[in-house]
Amino acid sequence: LVAVGLVWPLLAKLGFGHLPGDIRIERDDFTLFIPLTSGLIVSVVISLILWLLHK
C-alpha cells in the first residue's frame, strides 16, 4: 500500500485515477476520490508479480 502511494503520481500520468469506475465527487470545499478500477488493476498486477515470484 505504501509502495502504491509512493508511485501514485507516476501512475496518474499513465491514466490511473481517471479510468471508468473511478469515482470522483467534487463539491465547493470537498473532494472525494475512490479509485475502484485503478485499485483493482494495481491489485491484480501485484498479485500476479507475487505469484510469479513464489512459483
N, C-alpha and C positions, 0 to 999 in steps of 0.2 A: 504494500500500500504506500509506503514511504517512497519507494523507487518510482512508482507511477506518479506520485505527487511531484517528484523532482523533475521528471521528464514531461510533465503535462504541457508546459509551454511549447516544447518541440512537437508533441502530438497535436496540439491545437493548430500549428502551422500546417500539418498534414491533413487537416479536416476533421479530426476528432473533436467532439464537442458541438459539432454542427450537423450531425447525422440525423436522418429521420428516426424518431424515437427518443431523441434527447429533448428533455423538457426544459424550457426557459420561460419563466414568468417575471415580467418586469412591471413594477409599479413606480410611483413617483419617488419613493425613498426606500425601495425594497427590490431586490433581485433574488430569485430562487432559481438555481440551476441544478437539474438532476440528469446526469449523463447516462441514461439507461443503456442505450445501444453502444455507446463508446465503452462503457464499463464492461459490457458483455463481451465485446470483441477483445479488449485487453485481457480479460479473464481467460478466454479461450486460448489466446496466444500464449499466455504464461503457463497455462495448464499443459499445452502441447510441448512447450520447451521443457518443462519439468518432467513430463512423461518420457520424452526422448532422452533426457539425461539419466533418468532412472533405469531405462531399458538396457 
